[in-house]
Amino acid sequence: MDWNEQKRYLRVCILLAALLGRLWLPAGAEQLSRWILGEGPVQTACAAFESAVAQGGGMKDGLAAFCDGISGNATEH
């Protein structure tokens, strides 16, 4: 098996593991994602948006929270 075939096999295995993890172990998949990708401004901004909307705010509140999260000025909503 040459290097290209090994990479293709590894990609398929990683993809299957990620999909199966999302289906059966969503909390574990989320933790693994945080370990691999880290907690960056985009993740913070998306979490702020979801939180604002989930607490009954409209799209305007969600977008404001998103912008605050991207700029590093995230606040509790």
C-alpha positions in Angstrom: 0.0 0.0 0.0 1.6 3.3 -1.1 1.4 6.6 0.9 -1.6 8.0 -1.1 -3.7 4.9 -0.4 -2.7 5.0 3.3 -3.8 8.7 3.5 -7.1 7.9 1.8 -7.7 5.0 4.2 -6.9 7.2 7.2 -9.2 10.0 5.9 -12.1 7.5 5.6 -11.5 6.2 9.1 -11.4 9.7 10.6 -14.6 10.7 8.8 -16.4 7.5 9.9 -15.2 8.0 13.5 -16.4 11.7 13.5 -19.8 10.7 12.1 -20.3 7.9 14.5 -19.2 10.0 17.4 -21.7 12.7 16.4 -24.5 10.2 16.3 -23.8 8.1 19.4 -21.6 10.3 21.6 -22.4 13.9 20.9 -20.9 15.2 24.1 -17.7 13.3 23.5 -17.5 14.5 20.0 -18.0 18.1 21.1 -15.2 17.7 23.7 -12.9 16.2 21.1 -13.7 19.1 18.8 -12.7 21.6 21.5 -9.4 19.7 22.2 -8.5 19.6 18.5 -9.8 23.1 17.4 -9.5 24.9 20.6 -11.9 27.6 21.8 -11.5 30.5 19.3 -13.4 33.7 18.6 -15.7 32.0 16.0 -16.8 29.3 18.5 -17.3 31.9 21.2 -19.3 34.1 18.8 -21.5 31.3 17.7 -22.1 30.2 21.2 -23.1 33.7 22.2 -25.5 33.9 19.2 -27.1 30.6 20.2 -27.4 31.6 23.8 -29.0 35.0 23.0 -31.6 33.4 20.7 -32.3 30.5 23.1 -33.0 33.0 25.9 -35.8 34.5 23.8 -33.9 37.2 22.0 -34.5 37.9 18.4 -32.1 37.8 15.5 -31.1 41.4 16.3 -30.0 40.3 19.8 -28.3 37.2 18.4 -26.3 39.2 15.8 -25.3 41.7 18.4 -24.0 38.9 20.7 -22.2 37.3 17.7 -20.5 40.6 16.9 -19.5 41.1 20.5 -18.1 37.5 20.6 -16.0 38.0 17.4 -14.6 41.3 18.7 -13.8 39.7 22.1 -16.4 41.7 24.0 -18.7 38.8 24.8 -21.1 39.5 27.6 -23.5 37.4 29.5 -27.1 37.6 28.0 
